[in-house]
Structure formats: structure tokens, C-alpha cells
Amino acid sequence: MMRYPGHRGRWIALAALAGLAVSAANALTEPLGDALRRCGQESDAGKRLACFDALVGSLPKMKADQFGMTAAIAEKRDPGVTARAQAEMLDGTIKDLRQNAQGEWIFTLDNGQVWVQSEPRTNLTFAVGESVHIEHGAMGTLWLAASKARKTKVKRLS
């Protein structure tokens, strides 16, 4: 009689591990933000924690999977990924604006983030209070755009 509860406990543990493996596999096929939202929506605290634990365990694999990823490859894997990627941009308003000694614009946005121009472009002007957005470009670049005609490559300082 004593062996039955032990076997039952093993089956429960195996079922839980199988669930974690499925969660980890799902994490590899969905964007990190989507996976975090999925885990956060779990109402059972134990299952939510297990989901987050599985996600954390899959992060190195997710990073390796994303290395060298192009838009074309991502689109083949998941036809909806291009639409999600295009929606990934940061909108903001210039709260503070100054130039450093090299002539590069330093932008402080209304959300507190500070961005610097990657290379000075003297023909571009910006103004405090102006609406801008930061978008992804080719080869991992980021662009701050006030309009199609005024766009500059930037990197985040803080």
C-alpha cells in the first residue's frame, strides 16, 4: 500500500515536468513579450510560477535562436511576425534637446529615456516639444524620426 502513493507522486511530478517542457517549447516559438503576457495571465499561482520558470530556462535558447534572424526568415516561420515587428516602435515627445562636443544631438524623451545621435548630421534640426518615434532599421540600427525627411540613427544612453 505504501508504494502506491510514491508511484502516484512520481506520475504527478512527471506530468508537471511534461507541462514545463511544453511551456519551454512554446517559449521558443513565440516572441518574449507574448510569452511573458501568456505566463502573466495564468490565474493559478503555481502554474504561473512554473510558466515563468520554464521561460527563464529557455532564454539562452531563445537568444541563440534569434542570432542572425532576418525579416524573411521570421516571416517564413510565422507569417504574422512582420506585422508585429512593424508595430514595434517607440513614440514620444522631445522633452530636452542639446548637442554634445562632437555636434551629435542628445534627445531626452518624455518617458525619461536619453538617446544620442550615432553620427552628427548638421542639416537636421529638432525642437523641444516635437513628436518623434524610434523605429528599428536594418542590421539592428535604431532611427529617431520626426518626419520622413528628418530621420537620424540613434543609440540609447539611458
Secondary structure, 3 states (H helix, E strand, C coil): CCHHHHHHHHHHHHHHHHHHHHHHHHHHHCCHHHHHHHHHCCCCHHHHHHHHHHHHHHHHHHHHHHCCCCHHHHHHHCCCHHHHHHHCEEEEEEEEEEECCCCCEEEEECCCCEEEECCCCCCCCCCCCCEEEEEECHHHCEEEECCCCCEEEEEECC
